[in-house]
Amino acid sequence: MKQRKITILLSVIIIVLSSIATAIGIFSNEGSGPFEYKSIHGETILIWGKGVYKNMSAELAPQGIAQDFVTLFLAIPVLLVSLIFALKRSIRGLFVYTGVIAYLFVTYLFYLAMGTYSFLFLIYVILLGSTAASLILGMISLGNIDLTGKLKSQAPFKTAGSFLIFNGIAITLLWLGRIVPPLIDGTIYPKGLDHYTTMIVQGFDLALLLPLSIISGSLLYKKTEAGILLGIIYMVFLSILMTSLTAKIIYMGILGQNIIPVVFIIPIIMFTAYGFTFGLIRNLRLS
């Protein structure tokens, strides 16, 4: 009962604060508009100049706004609905809830590390801590269930596991393709570093998220207890993450930026992730 109350309290904090943060991210518009800034690397960067993301580059700030739309209008409603089912002891609801929490945890990890300092800093701090605690509690609750007995034999665990392995390897190669060539030719700094301190997205992906995708996929392929736990949570997380990436790409296209070929690749990954998510969750036994 105590864990149940903590889960409810944390969820309320997450829903309220993430709603506030995303609404501010979407609708704040103060500032004089875009301006140029010379980075420490001698590169001229176009800065967004408006709203809470005004000090971020004109390439990344719109991506933050697009992700706020997905968080506000998809992730938060799904979190609320899945929480209701999870509190009714629905294993499907608990998996979806934990997967959405994983998405929010990663989202505010990146916002806290990469977003330029603003009055939302402490909100990001609270959101990161709350989602981390909720993620741990969700995984503990799922870990107390005999998951191998809950997943039906017709569930697409082998193909879903293979997909997660492929996702981890493919994105790893993509990021290394940006990072390694400058190291080889001596220029050191990759294109797109802009005025940020380091390659934060690529760093967290390569160190944490992509290895986890490969490990989760490998264990899910073998239908192990840990594989079912990590694999389904990761698939829910990946579905919403790819939705946010698709939204980012669309927004960048509207602003006139080149979105070829990612406008075709990312939606394919998104729809594939959703397909496996539904396939895995549908094949969970209810009792």
N, C-alpha and C positions, 0 to 999 in steps of 0.2 A: 504493500500500500504506500509506503514511503517513497519508493522509486516511482510509482505512478504519479504521486503528487509533484515530485521533482520534475518528471517529464512534462506534465501539464504546465508547470510554472515556466520552465525553460522554453517550451513551445510558444507560450503567450509572449514572452520577451522577444523571441525570434520573430514572430509574426508582426508584432507591433513595431519593433525597431527596423526591421528590414522593409516594412511598408513605408515608414518615414524616410529611410535612406534612399530607397528607389524613387519615391515620389519627388524628393528634392533633386535627385540626379536627373530625372526626366524634365521637370518643369522649371528648375532654377535657370535664370537667363541673364543675371546681372553681369556687367562687364562691357568693355568697349568693342569686343570682337577680336578676330584673328590678328596676330602680329608676329613678326619674325624675331627669333632669338638665336644668338650664336652659342653653341654648346662648348663645353670644355675641350671637345675633340676638334673644334674649329668648323663644325658643320652648322649651316644655317637651318634652323628648325622653325616650322610654322606652328605657332601655339594657338590653341582653340580660343581662349580669351573670353569665354562666357560660362556662367553658371558655376556650380561647385567643382567642375572639372576644368576650370578656366586656365590653369597652369599646366595642363597636360598637352601633349602634341595634338595637332589637328587630325592626326591619323588615329590616335588611340582614344581620345575623348568621346567621339561618336560611338565607338565600340562599347564604352562604358554605359552610355545612354541606352544603346540597343539591348545590352544585357540587363539593364534595369527594367526595361519593358518585359522581358521574359521572366525575370524574377518576380515582378509584381503581378503579372497577369497569368502566369502559368505555375511557377514553383510554389508561391505562397498559397494559392487556392488548393493545389494538389496536396501540399503539406497539411492544410487544415482538414481536408476530407480524409486523407489517409490516417491522420491522428485520431479522428473519430472512430474509424474502423479498428485501428491498433488498440485503442482503449477498450474495445469490445472483444479483445483477444483474437483478432483476425490476423493470421500469419501473413496473408497477402498485404493487408494494410500496414503491418509492421515493416515488411520489406520495402514497400513504397515509401513509407515515412522515413526510414533510415537512409534510403537512397537519395531522397530530396534533401535531407539534412546534410548528406555528404556533399551534394552540389553547393549548398549554401556555405558549408565550411570552406570549401575550396574557393568559392567566390570571394568571401570576405578575407581569406588568407591573401589572395591576390590584391584586393582593394587596399588592405592595410599595408602591404609591402610595396605596391607599385603606384597606387594613387598618390598624387602630390598632397601635401598636408592641407587639411581644411577643418572646418568646425565639426565635421562628421567623424573625426579621428576616434574619439572615445566611443561613439556608437559602433564603429567598426571593431574596436577592441572588445566591446561587450558581445557583439554578434559572433566574433571568432571564438571567444571563450564559451559562449552558450551553445553554439553548434558543435564544438569539440566535445563538450560534456554530453550533449544529446546523442551524438554519434556513438560515443562509448557506451552509453546506456542502451541504445538500440541494438548494438552488436552483442552486448551481454545478454539481453532478452532473447535474441535469436539464437545465441550460443547455447542457451538452456533447452533448446528444442532439438529433437532427433530429426535433423534436416534430411538425412539420406532416406529416411522413411517417409518424408513428406513430399519428395519430388518424384513424380510418376516416371516410369521407364520411357514413355514416349516424349518426354520433355526434350527439347533440342539442346541438351547440355554439351554434346560434342561439337556441334557447329557453332554454338554460342561461345564456347571456350576457344575454338579456333579463331573466331572473329576478334575476341579480346586480345589474343596473342598477336594477330595480324595488326590490329590497331596500335598496340604498343610498339611493335617493330617498325611499322611504317612511319609513325610520327617521330620516333627516335631518329630514323634516317633523315627525315625532313629537317629536323632541327640541327642535326650534325652537319647537314649540307650547308647550313647557314653559318655555323660556328667554326668548323674546321678549316675551310679554305682561307679565311683571313689569318689564321694561325700559321698556315703553311707559307703564304706569300709575305708574311711579316707586317701586314697592315693591322693585325690584331682585332680591331673593332669591327664587328659585323654591321652590315647595312640595317638600319632600323633601330639602332641603339638610341638614336636621338639624344635627348638631354638626360636620359635616365642613368642610374649608377651602374647597372648591369643588366644582363638578359634575364629578367626575373621570371617571365613565363617559361622560357626554355629551361631555366635552371630548375624550377620546381617540377616541371614536367619530366625532365631527364632524371632527376634525383628521386622523385616520389611517385608521381602519377603513372608514368609509363611503365616502370618496373612492376608496379602494382597491377597494371592491366595485364601484363604478361604472366605474372605469378597467378593472378586470379583466374585467368583463362586456362592456364595449365592445370590447375587444381579442379576447375569446373569440368574440363574435358574428361578427367578421371572420375568425376562425380564423387569427390570426397566431401566430407562435412564442411571443411574450410572453403572448398571450392564453391559449394552451393551458397554459403554465407557471403563470401567476398564477391563471387561472380554476379549474383543477382543484384546486390547493392551497387556494384560498379556499373552494371548495365543500366539501372535506373538513373544513376548519376550521369553516365555518358549520354543518355538520351536527352536529358535536359541541357547538359553542357553543349551538345551539338546543336540543339535548338537555339541556344544563345549565340553560338558561332554563326549559324545561318542568318539570324537576325542582324548580327554585326555586318556580315557580308552584304546583305540587302541594303542596309543603311549606307555603307561605303559606296555601293553602286549608285544610290540615289544622289550622293554627294559628288559623283563623277569620277570616283577612283576606279582603277582597273581591278576587276574581281574575277578575271579569267585566269586559271581554270577552277579556282576554289569554289566558285558558285555552283559547279556541278559536283565536285568531290564531296564537300561537307554535307550537303543534303542527302547524298547517298548513304554516307555513314550514319547520319541522323535517322533516316527511315529504317535502316538495317538494325540499329540499336533498339529502336522502338519495337520492331518486329520480334526481336529476341526477348525483349523485356516482357511483352505480352505473352509470348510463347512459354517462357519460364514461369511467370506468375500464374498463368492459366492452369498450368500443370502441377501446381502445388495442391496437395490434398488438404481439405479443410478440417479433417479430423484424424 
